[in-house]
Every structure is written in C-alpha cells, then in structure tokens.
Amino acid sequence: MNRFEEIKNLVMGLEGDFDKFYSKGNQAAGTRVRKGMQDLKTLAQDIRKEVQDKKNAG
C-alpha cells in the first residue's frame, strides 16, 4: 500500500499547479505539471514491474 500512497500524494501535490496552469495560464505551473506527470509515469512503470515480478515468482 505504500506505493499507492506515493501515487496519491504525487497527484494531490499537483492539484494546485493544475489549477494555476489551466485557470490562470501560469506557464511555470505547466512545467511543474509536466514534470509531475513524468514522475507519475515512472512510478507507475516501477509498480507494474514490481507486480509482474511478484506474480511470476509465485
């Protein structure tokens, strides 16, 4: 469950930047959103690999 908490915290941490970018057009917030989404993608891939390894281990 620790990994799930990491994902939730990452997404919730980006909430303010999403609002700043989409509502106010803040370009720096858009950069932070893009970086956060890349981090989310990396974390999701790591979790997928971990789950696959556990599944294959038996």
C-alpha positions as a printed NumPy array, in Angstrom:
array([[  0.   ,   0.   ,   0.   ],
       [  2.982,   2.304,   0.373],
       [  3.275,   2.641,  -3.408],
       [ -0.406,   3.525,  -3.681],
       [  0.107,   6.294,  -1.113],
       [  3.037,   7.601,  -3.175],
       [  0.796,   7.898,  -6.231],
       [ -1.983,   9.606,  -4.286],
       [  0.444,  12.08 ,  -2.722],
       [  2.024,  12.865,  -6.072],
       [ -1.332,  13.522,  -7.747],
       [ -2.665,  15.57 ,  -4.839],
       [  0.555,  17.577,  -4.765],
       [ -0.014,  18.604,  -8.372],
       [ -3.555,  19.858,  -7.8  ],
       [ -2.512,  23.462,  -7.188],
       [ -0.276,  23.552, -10.246],
       [ -3.047,  22.124, -12.428],
       [ -5.339,  24.91 , -11.243],
       [ -2.705,  27.61 , -11.785],
       [ -1.946,  26.367, -15.279],
       [ -5.461,  25.743, -16.562],
       [ -7.244,  28.598, -14.792],
       [ -4.621,  31.321, -14.777],
       [ -2.338,  30.313, -17.634],
       [  0.749,  30.167, -15.408],
       [  3.447,  28.672, -17.639],
       [  5.775,  27.697, -14.769],
       [  2.935,  25.7  , -13.228],
       [  2.56 ,  23.903, -16.568],
       [  6.218,  22.914, -16.408],
       [  5.715,  21.536, -12.892],
       [  2.645,  19.615, -14.078],
       [  4.622,  18.063, -16.932],
       [  7.433,  17.059, -14.571],
       [  4.933,  15.605, -12.101],
       [  3.221,  13.628, -14.837],
       [  6.588,  12.221, -15.931],
       [  7.291,  11.221, -12.313],
       [  3.862,   9.578, -12.168],
       [  4.579,   7.649, -15.365],
       [  7.909,   6.431, -13.961],
       [  6.34 ,   5.416, -10.654],
       [  3.511,   3.584, -12.425],
       [  6.014,   1.69 , -14.575],
       [  8.011,   0.698, -11.48 ],
       [  4.85 ,  -0.577,  -9.807],
       [  3.853,  -2.544, -12.91 ],
       [  7.272,  -4.227, -12.935],
       [  7.074,  -4.988,  -9.214],
       [  3.621,  -6.546,  -9.586],
       [  4.738,  -8.607, -12.589],
       [  7.81 ,  -9.861, -10.726],
       [  5.714, -10.888,  -7.696],
       [  3.18 , -12.584,  -9.947],
       [  5.857, -14.545, -11.76 ],
       [  7.576, -15.518,  -8.503],
       [  4.534, -17.441,  -7.472]])
